[in-house]
């Protein structure tokens, strides 16, 4: 991704973000890939490694780990050199697994062609960054309200129960005495006589 940013000549900017948010780890490579770059927020690097993976455990093969590490370091240096990253960044990058945070002076030294970034663009980015967390909070709140308003799912057994109640109501309205519409369909309901009008006379049928 950093290589694509560099090849496309895309500007990179790290705005000031709330709390501990910032441009850490792999994000810093994308920052360095910008031919035009500026950092106002937190920018930090750390030593490359396979954190939490099998190769990071005590039983990993030492030779394989060393080879992989050296290859990774060579790849990183190759990209950073292509991005014309100042060499003093390398000592900060490779010295520890703990994050190294660049101070304001260092971030100024890392900036490049910042005069080509308009103040209007920076203001738009900062306004978006400021409002976006609130947007996410409001979106989460709306989703929660929608979820709470959803009608609970009805089981097949409950659907059958409700259907029987409706049938019982219809039969009672039609003159069939099936008793209370309670959703329970028993023998007492099936044996009740049902009188329905037929050609001005009454016709007796049985519910079966």
C-alpha positions as CSV (number, residue, x, y, z in Angstrom):
1,X,0.0,0.0,0.0
2,X,2.8,2.4,0.8
3,X,4.4,1.7,-2.6
4,X,1.1,2.5,-4.3
5,X,0.8,5.8,-2.4
6,X,4.4,6.7,-3.5
7,X,3.9,5.7,-7.1
8,X,0.6,7.6,-7.4
9,X,2.1,10.7,-5.8
10,X,-0.6,10.8,-3.1
11,X,-0.2,13.3,-0.2
12,X,-0.3,11.8,3.3
13,X,-1.4,13.7,6.4
14,X,-1.8,12.6,10.0
15,X,-4.3,14.9,11.7
16,X,-4.7,15.3,15.5
17,X,-7.0,12.6,16.7
18,X,-8.8,12.2,20.0
19,X,-7.4,10.2,22.9
20,X,-4.6,7.8,21.9
21,X,-5.5,7.5,18.3
22,X,-2.7,8.1,15.7
23,X,-0.6,6.7,12.9
24,X,1.2,3.7,14.4
25,X,3.2,0.8,13.1
26,X,2.4,-0.1,9.4
27,X,0.5,3.2,9.1
28,X,3.8,5.1,9.4
29,X,5.0,3.3,6.2
30,X,2.0,4.8,4.3
31,X,2.9,8.2,5.8
32,X,6.5,7.9,4.6
33,X,5.2,6.9,1.1
34,X,3.7,10.3,0.6
35,X,5.7,12.6,-1.6
36,X,3.8,15.4,0.1
37,X,3.5,14.6,3.8
38,X,2.6,16.4,7.0
39,X,1.9,15.1,10.5
40,X,0.1,17.1,13.2
41,X,-1.1,14.1,15.2
42,X,0.7,11.1,16.8
43,X,3.2,9.4,14.5
44,X,5.0,6.3,15.9
45,X,7.2,3.4,14.7
46,X,8.5,0.2,16.3
47,X,10.7,-2.7,15.6
48,X,9.5,-5.2,12.9
49,X,8.5,-8.6,14.1
50,X,6.0,-11.4,14.0
51,X,4.1,-10.5,17.2
52,X,2.0,-13.2,18.7
53,X,2.6,-15.7,15.9
54,X,4.2,-19.1,16.2
55,X,7.6,-17.7,15.1
56,X,7.5,-15.3,18.1
57,X,7.4,-18.2,20.6
58,X,10.3,-19.6,22.4
59,X,10.2,-22.9,20.4
60,X,10.6,-21.1,17.0
61,X,13.5,-22.1,14.9
62,X,16.2,-19.5,15.5
63,X,17.8,-19.7,12.0
64,X,14.4,-19.4,10.2
65,X,13.4,-16.5,12.4
66,X,16.7,-14.7,11.7
67,X,16.3,-15.2,8.0
68,X,12.8,-13.9,7.9
69,X,13.7,-10.9,10.1
70,X,16.6,-9.9,7.9
71,X,14.5,-10.3,4.8
72,X,11.8,-8.1,6.3
73,X,14.3,-5.5,7.4
74,X,15.8,-5.3,3.9
75,X,12.3,-4.9,2.4
76,X,11.5,-2.1,4.8
77,X,14.8,-0.3,4.2
78,X,14.3,-0.6,0.4
79,X,10.9,1.0,0.5
80,X,11.9,3.7,2.9
81,X,15.0,4.6,0.7
82,X,12.7,4.8,-2.3
83,X,10.5,7.2,-0.3
84,X,13.6,9.3,0.5
85,X,13.0,8.8,4.2
86,X,15.7,10.4,6.4
87,X,18.2,7.7,7.5
88,X,17.9,8.8,11.2
89,X,14.3,7.3,11.1
90,X,15.8,3.8,10.8
91,X,17.5,3.8,14.2
92,X,14.2,4.8,15.8
93,X,12.4,2.1,13.8
94,X,14.6,-0.9,14.5
95,X,15.7,-0.3,18.1
96,X,12.7,-1.5,20.1
97,X,9.4,-3.2,19.9
98,X,8.0,-0.4,22.0
99,X,6.6,2.5,20.0
100,X,8.8,5.5,19.4
101,X,6.8,8.7,19.1
102,X,8.3,11.4,17.0
103,X,8.2,14.8,18.7
104,X,7.0,18.0,17.1
105,X,10.5,18.9,15.9
106,X,11.1,15.5,14.3
107,X,7.6,15.6,12.7
108,X,8.5,19.0,11.2
109,X,11.7,17.5,9.8
110,X,9.8,14.6,8.3
111,X,7.3,16.9,6.6
112,X,7.7,17.3,2.9
113,X,6.3,19.9,0.5
114,X,3.6,20.9,3.0
115,X,3.1,24.3,1.2
116,X,1.4,22.2,-1.5
117,X,-1.4,21.2,0.9
118,X,-4.0,24.0,1.0
119,X,-5.4,25.2,4.4
120,X,-8.9,24.5,3.0
121,X,-8.0,20.8,2.6
122,X,-6.5,20.6,6.0
123,X,-9.6,22.2,7.6
124,X,-11.9,19.8,5.8
125,X,-9.9,16.8,7.0
126,X,-9.8,18.1,10.5
127,X,-13.5,18.9,10.5
128,X,-14.2,15.3,9.3
129,X,-12.0,13.8,11.9
130,X,-13.7,15.8,14.6
131,X,-17.2,14.9,13.6
132,X,-16.7,11.3,12.6
133,X,-16.6,9.8,16.1
134,X,-19.9,11.5,16.9
135,X,-21.3,10.1,13.6
136,X,-20.2,6.6,14.6
137,X,-21.8,7.0,18.1
138,X,-25.1,8.3,16.6
139,X,-25.1,5.4,14.1
140,X,-24.5,2.8,16.8
141,X,-27.4,4.4,18.8
142,X,-29.7,4.3,15.9
143,X,-28.9,0.6,15.2
144,X,-29.5,-0.2,18.8
145,X,-32.9,1.6,18.8
146,X,-33.9,-0.2,15.6
147,X,-32.9,-3.5,17.1
148,X,-35.0,-2.8,20.2
149,X,-38.0,-1.9,18.1
150,X,-37.9,-5.1,16.1
151,X,-40.8,-7.5,16.9
152,X,-39.6,-10.6,18.5
153,X,-39.4,-13.6,16.3
154,X,-42.3,-16.0,16.6
155,X,-41.7,-19.8,16.7
156,X,-43.6,-22.2,14.5
157,X,-45.5,-23.5,17.5
158,X,-46.6,-20.0,18.4
159,X,-47.7,-19.3,14.8
160,X,-49.8,-22.4,14.9
161,X,-51.3,-21.4,18.2
162,X,-52.3,-18.0,16.8
163,X,-53.7,-19.5,13.6
164,X,-56.0,-21.8,15.7
165,X,-57.2,-18.8,17.7
166,X,-58.2,-17.0,14.5
167,X,-60.0,-20.2,13.2
168,X,-61.8,-20.5,16.5
169,X,-62.9,-16.9,16.2
170,X,-64.2,-17.3,12.7
171,X,-66.1,-20.5,13.6
172,X,-67.7,-18.8,16.6
173,X,-68.7,-15.8,14.3
174,X,-70.1,-18.3,11.8
175,X,-72.4,-19.9,14.4
176,X,-70.3,-22.8,15.4
177,X,-70.0,-23.1,19.2
178,X,-66.3,-24.0,19.6
179,X,-66.1,-22.2,23.0
180,X,-63.3,-19.9,24.1
181,X,-60.8,-19.0,21.3
182,X,-57.8,-20.1,23.3
183,X,-55.7,-21.6,20.5
184,X,-56.2,-25.1,21.9
185,X,-57.8,-27.5,19.4
186,X,-59.2,-30.6,21.2
187,X,-61.8,-33.3,20.7
188,X,-64.5,-31.1,22.4
189,X,-64.1,-28.6,19.6
190,X,-64.3,-31.1,16.8
191,X,-67.5,-32.7,18.1
192,X,-69.5,-29.4,18.5
193,X,-72.4,-29.0,16.0
194,X,-72.1,-26.1,13.6
195,X,-75.2,-24.5,12.0
196,X,-74.7,-22.6,8.8
197,X,-77.4,-21.0,6.7
198,X,-78.2,-22.8,3.5
199,X,-81.0,-21.6,1.2
200,X,-82.9,-20.0,4.1
201,X,-82.8,-23.3,6.0
202,X,-80.2,-24.3,8.6
203,X,-77.8,-27.1,7.8
204,X,-76.1,-29.0,10.6
205,X,-72.5,-30.0,10.1
206,X,-69.9,-31.5,12.3
207,X,-66.4,-30.0,12.7
208,X,-64.0,-32.8,11.9
